[in-house]
Amino acid sequence: MSTPDPALREQVSRIYQDHHRWLQGWLRPRVACRHLAADLMQDVFVRVLSAPDASDRLGAVREPRGYLATIARRLMIDYFRRARLERAWLQALAEQPEAVEISEQERLILLQTLCELDAMLAGLGPRIRRAFLLSQLDGMTYRLIGEELGVSEVTVTRYIAKAFHHCTLYSLQADS
């Protein structure tokens, strides 16, 4: 912000001296915090000083309190909008699952399990494997899987039954 000319500084100084207590009192019950009211009140006067053609605008103001209240109202709206956005962002962050650090042993167990699953699913045909994964991982209905694969719902039912049968046999063989 550039340094305002002396006439503008005098105009703003006079309005500040005459109305800053009133403006802070007007803001305090609306924001329910005297510190926030003080901050917003100062922001109002910064806006007044930094407005384009500030001297002309202030010269045209007939009711300074109305002018100041309008600027303050806009600043309050911006503040509450930002605060609501910040709360929503913090809530979204809080709802995110925490990153879990796993031990090397747990990592090895997960990797072995994934390898076993891959070997088990490799024994299925590609269409049966795709139907099974769409059902189990994506939670898709048999009708939607059928549309995705271009087959009937009955065929999807057969695919899933074959996949479960294959997984059961694979599991029994692995246990023995």
Disulfide bonds with the S-S distance in Angstrom:
none
